[in-house]
Every structure is written in C-alpha cells, then in structure tokens.
Amino acid sequence: MGTSQQQWIARAEAVLPAGGFGNFDPGIIIRNGKGSRVWDEDGNEYIDYLIGSGPMMLGHGHPEVLDAVEEQLGKGMTFFANNARGIELAEEICRAVPCSEMVRYVSSGGEADMYAMRLARAFTGRDKIIKFEGGYHGMSAEAQMSLAPSRLANFPTAVPDSAGIPASVRDEMLIAPFNDIAFVRSLIAEHGNEIAAIIVEPLQRIIPPQPGFLEALRAECSQHGIVLIFDEIVTGFRFAYGGAQELYGVVPDVCTLGKVIGGGFPLAAIAGRADIMAHFDKSKVGEDGFLMQLGTLSGNPVAAVAGLKTMEVLRRPGAYESLRRNGETLMAAMTAALSKAGIDHRIVGDPTLFDVVFTASEVRDYRDVFAADAGLNAKFNAALRAKGVFKAPGKVYPSLALTDEDIAQTIAAIEFAAYELCRQPVS
C-alpha cells in the first residue's frame, strides 16, 4: 500500500511550518490532476475550481501544453539569459494587453506587484502608495498593509497583516475603501504631490468596480501625475484576452500579469508604458533613475512556451464564451438553491471568477465581506467538498476543461450544500 493522506499530513507537519506551503488547506494533499479534476492521496476525486489559484485555465495536463513543454525541455530549462520563447511571449503580451508597450519578467505575481510599486516611485520621485483595503497584491511589506485586517482602523491608516514589517512602510501607505472615489479624491487633495501610484485590482478579489469607479481613478491619476497600476495577476487573460482593462475599457499606466501567462509554471510580468518601463534601462534613465531587477528564472523558456500555448488556445473561437457560459450557469444555480433555502446571500463577481457571500447587504468593499456570515461560508464550502467540489474559501475559478457532466455534478453539490445550510443553520 502507498502512503495515505493522513501519513503525508503527519510528515508535512514535521518539516513544514503549520504543516503546509502557506497557500491552501494543509488537510488535503493533492496527488494528481487531469483535465477538470484532481485526486487526493487517498484517491478521492474532485472537480477542481481552485485550478492552482487560477493559472490552469485549460485544466490540468492539457495535451498541447504538455507537448510544447516536452519539446522545450530537451532544448533547455533555464538560461539566465534572453531566449527566443520569452521574447515571443513578450511580443504577444504587448499585442494583447492595452497598456503594454514593454514587458519585464519576474517569477511570481507578488514580485511583479512589488516591482510595479517601486517602478512608480522611480518614475515619479514620490513615495506614497494608495492601496485599497482588502486588495491582494502579493507578500511584499507594502502589499501586506490592510490586506485582510481583523481590526478595522480608520481610513487611511494602514494595518500590517504580518509581523516583521517596519513602521516606516506603514507610513508610506494610504488605505482607501474600494469603490469610494470621493475618499480617494480626499487623499489626493491632501497628499497629491507625495503619491507615486494607486494600485488596484480592477475586480477586487471578487468585488466588481461600481460603474465609473475605474474611469474616475484613471482621470484622477492623469490629472495629478500619479501612476495607475492595475493588478491583473488574476484577471489578465481570464476576463478577456486583453484582461480587465479590455473588458472595462479603462487603460492603466502599468499592469501586473501572472498565472495564465506561465501556463502553470512560475512566471509573471510587469507591463506598461515605455517611458515608465524605461526605468529598468540604465542607459535611458541614468544611475539615479535606474531600477535594478533580476531573477534566476525570469523569462525562462519552459514557462514561456507553456504560456504561449495556453494563450493560443484562449484565442480560439468560442473559448471565452464557453468560460462565461459555464460561470453564468453556476452563478444561477447558486442563486436558485440558496434562494429556495431562504438563505441571505449575494453572488459576487464575474462569471469567470466569483463566489457567494452570505449577507443580505450589497457588497461594495472589504468591510461588506468582513461583516458577512463566515460560518455559513465555511459550512457551504465543506458541504461542496464532501460532494466532490474543490474550491478556494472565497473564489470559484471555472476552467475551459469543465464538461457538461462536471457542471451537472457541481449543480447537484450546490443544491446539497444549500440544503445542509437550511437544515442546520449556523448561528
């Protein structure tokens, strides 16, 4: 017999802090994935709506991606030097993403966000960053300010979500409520000549922008010489081929990309206007304006070919229509099942990325989610997993690998979970 899941969990607890990698529930050990499904070490099968936290839009082990990767592996895995596949990927990003005139690679989305904020500081000569409460921008010191605070401070005070962050970092971060343009304007009125950038997820976690919000951010940044950064690590190549900026029709100065562009391998990027991106080029901006950035795996060809092939598949007719159609079906199923059960809820997000929030109130920002019923959320997710649906605590990521059978099984699981909530409500 092989090693059981419980044995793997015990082994993990001996060598990993908190028994895990820090990413997801360490109580489940994934053995393998294929198409729309994953299996744990005990052989339990799940329909996968976590999909690696977003990058596996085509599902696991897509044959065309595997073929491209296998071909590249024989030619070399990484070089710490320019390579043709990385250049081709940068060309395709520049064709696809409205704000992208030039690209700089890193290995993770958190790195991309960190460098994007540093880039804005280099370009403007200013230090302060406006960030929205509840917005996720990786694990840098700046990004860990008011990411998921359990203590709700008065705006614009930043609350560190991690130990080990100097108070000086907090002092350079201005925190605003998402979807509140009036508050952003008040911050700019008070600190305008100190603000280097506004960094924002165009759809914050699952919360959509209110009509006119992103447009107003664009106008304020243009008026006051502030760099507008869209964190499109999640939304890039998911909402549309050109990302949220294509879907919403608002073009930032800089965006960050990850997940899909690496096709399941470590790869991310900062993309933006050429005059801003020039700060990565010492010959153009000189010693004082130069932003040093390098990384062992940046632009490695294996990730580049996986990303190129993934993006090629996404360009095919009907890809995004299929993704949205499945998402809309599941959103409607959640609404129907929870309404029938008489449970207060809101289905929040975009058909390509959404979840249920257990509240009777409109969800406009982090505090609306914070005030929702977390107990119902946990019980709903546990009931889904019991019926073979694997998802993150706060997101559903549809993939193109989903079949009609997957959708039918998921709808049955949603109906079961709603019944469980109705039968044994959480106080």
Secondary structure, 3 states (H helix, E strand, C coil): CCCCHHHHHHHHHHHCHHHCCCCCCCCCCEEEEEECEEEECCCCEEEECCHHHCCCCCCECCHHHHHHHHHHHCCCCCCCCCCHHHHHHHHHHHHHCCCCCEEEEECCHHHHHHHHHHHHHHHHCCCEEEEECCCCCCCCCCCCECCCCCCCCCCCCCCECCCCCCHHHHHCEEEECCCCHHHHHHHHHHHHHHEEEEEECCCECCECCCCCHHHHHHHHHHHHCCEEEEECCCCECCCECCHHHHHHCCCCCEEEECHHHHCCCCCEEEEECHHHHHHHCHHHHHHHHCCCCCCCCCCCHHHHHHHHHHHHHHCCCCHHHHHHHHHHHHHHHHHHHHHHCCCCCEEEEECCEEEEECCCCCCCCHHHHHCCCHHHHHHHHHHHHHCCEECECCEECCCCCCCHHHHHHHHHHHHHHHHHHHHCCCC
